[in-house]
Amino acid sequence: MKRQAWVASVLVLGLMGVGAVRLSFAEDAPAGKAMPGETDPAVTAPAGQPAEAEPDYAFGTVKNVSGDQLVINEFDYDSGEEKEVTYTVDSKTAYDNVASLKEVAVGDEVDIDYHEKDGKKVAVTVAVAKPLEGETE
């Protein structure tokens, strides 16, 4: 019985040691650098170009579509109220469940991935929610 307790203690201490080694690597890693075995976004970016930050996410109901702008009603968690937010689309914007902004209609539920550029929210992806087969709206 004492041998089993001793073996269990050695295993637990060994696992704690592995965790401590991993933490020491994390503390020694320079800011913005990945841990060993992780992908560093700066390394995957093309030479001479900064790594693109992950896009922000929003969702809501389409209020207006015109030109290169999409206005949605989205819930603002800070104020606890719905508010209108305008997103700009460009030639790089990708679409899910529609071919272009022309197919997005008032009342559609949308998910938007976007980046802020020059004070504007520029849509990276616009996904329109479609009812599942057999579902009615």
C-alpha positions as CSV (number, residue, x, y, z in Angstrom):
1,M,0.0,0.0,0.0
2,K,2.8,2.4,0.8
3,R,4.4,1.7,-2.6
4,Q,1.2,2.7,-4.4
5,A,1.0,6.0,-2.5
6,W,4.7,6.6,-3.3
7,V,4.2,5.9,-7.0
8,A,1.1,8.2,-7.1
9,S,3.1,10.9,-5.4
10,V,5.9,10.7,-7.9
11,L,3.4,10.8,-10.8
12,V,1.7,13.9,-9.4
13,L,5.0,15.7,-8.7
14,G,6.2,14.8,-12.2
15,L,3.1,16.3,-13.8
16,M,3.4,19.4,-11.7
17,G,7.0,19.7,-12.9
18,V,5.9,19.5,-16.5
19,G,3.4,22.3,-15.9
20,A,6.1,24.4,-14.2
21,V,8.4,24.0,-17.2
22,R,5.6,25.1,-19.6
23,L,4.9,28.1,-17.4
24,S,8.5,29.1,-17.4
25,F,8.6,29.0,-21.2
26,A,5.5,31.3,-21.2
27,E,7.2,33.8,-18.9
28,D,10.4,33.7,-21.0
29,A,8.6,34.1,-24.4
30,P,9.0,37.6,-25.8
31,A,5.8,39.6,-26.1
32,G,3.9,38.8,-29.3
33,K,5.8,35.5,-29.8
34,A,4.2,32.1,-29.7
35,M,5.0,29.3,-27.3
36,P,7.0,26.3,-28.7
37,G,4.6,24.3,-30.8
38,E,2.2,27.2,-31.3
39,T,1.7,29.3,-34.5
40,D,3.0,32.8,-34.3
41,P,0.7,35.0,-36.5
42,A,3.6,37.4,-37.3
43,V,5.5,34.4,-38.9
44,T,2.5,33.4,-41.1
45,A,2.0,36.9,-42.5
46,P,3.6,37.6,-45.9
47,A,7.0,39.3,-45.7
48,G,6.8,43.0,-45.3
49,Q,3.1,43.0,-44.3
50,P,1.8,43.2,-40.7
51,A,-0.3,40.2,-39.5
52,E,-4.0,40.9,-39.8
53,A,-5.8,41.0,-36.5
54,E,-8.7,38.7,-35.9
55,P,-12.0,40.4,-37.0
56,D,-14.6,41.5,-34.6
57,Y,-18.1,40.0,-34.7
58,A,-21.6,41.4,-34.7
59,F,-25.1,40.1,-35.4
60,G,-28.5,41.6,-35.8
61,T,-31.4,42.3,-38.1
62,V,-31.0,44.3,-41.3
63,K,-32.6,47.7,-41.1
64,N,-31.3,49.2,-44.4
65,V,-29.2,48.2,-47.5
66,S,-27.9,50.9,-49.9
67,G,-24.9,51.2,-52.1
68,D,-21.9,49.8,-50.1
69,Q,-23.6,50.1,-46.7
70,L,-25.5,47.7,-44.5
71,V,-27.3,49.0,-41.5
72,I,-28.3,46.6,-38.8
73,N,-30.1,46.7,-35.5
74,E,-27.8,45.1,-33.0
75,F,-27.9,44.7,-29.2
76,D,-25.4,46.9,-27.4
77,Y,-24.4,44.9,-24.3
78,D,-22.8,48.1,-22.7
79,S,-26.1,50.1,-22.8
80,G,-28.5,47.2,-22.7
81,E,-30.4,48.6,-25.7
82,E,-30.7,47.9,-29.5
83,K,-28.9,50.4,-31.7
84,E,-28.4,51.0,-35.4
85,V,-24.9,50.3,-36.6
86,T,-23.6,50.9,-40.2
87,Y,-21.1,48.5,-41.9
88,T,-19.3,49.2,-45.1
89,V,-18.7,46.4,-47.7
90,D,-16.0,46.4,-50.3
91,S,-14.7,44.2,-53.1
92,K,-13.0,41.9,-50.5
93,T,-16.2,41.2,-48.5
94,A,-17.2,37.6,-48.6
95,Y,-20.8,36.4,-48.4
96,D,-22.5,33.3,-47.0
97,N,-25.9,32.2,-48.2
98,V,-26.1,35.1,-50.6
99,A,-24.0,36.1,-53.7
100,S,-23.7,39.8,-52.9
101,L,-25.1,42.7,-50.9
102,K,-27.9,43.1,-53.5
103,E,-29.4,39.8,-52.2
104,V,-29.5,41.0,-48.5
105,A,-33.0,42.2,-47.6
106,V,-34.4,44.3,-44.8
107,G,-35.5,42.0,-42.0
108,D,-32.7,39.4,-42.7
109,E,-30.8,38.1,-39.7
110,V,-27.0,38.6,-40.4
111,D,-23.7,37.7,-38.8
112,I,-20.9,40.1,-39.7
113,D,-17.1,39.7,-39.2
114,Y,-15.5,43.1,-39.5
115,H,-12.4,45.3,-39.0
116,E,-12.4,49.0,-38.0
117,K,-10.6,51.1,-40.6
118,D,-10.5,54.9,-40.5
119,G,-13.4,55.1,-38.2
120,K,-15.6,52.8,-40.3
121,K,-16.6,49.2,-39.7
122,V,-15.6,47.3,-42.8
123,A,-17.3,43.9,-43.3
124,V,-15.0,41.0,-43.9
125,T,-17.8,38.4,-44.1
126,V,-21.6,38.9,-44.2
127,A,-23.5,35.7,-43.5
128,V,-27.3,35.7,-43.9
129,A,-29.2,33.3,-41.7
130,K,-31.5,31.1,-43.8
131,P,-34.3,28.9,-42.3
132,L,-33.5,25.1,-42.2
133,E,-35.2,22.8,-44.7
134,G,-38.8,22.4,-43.6
135,E,-38.7,25.4,-41.3
136,T,-41.0,28.4,-41.9
137,E,-40.1,31.9,-41.1
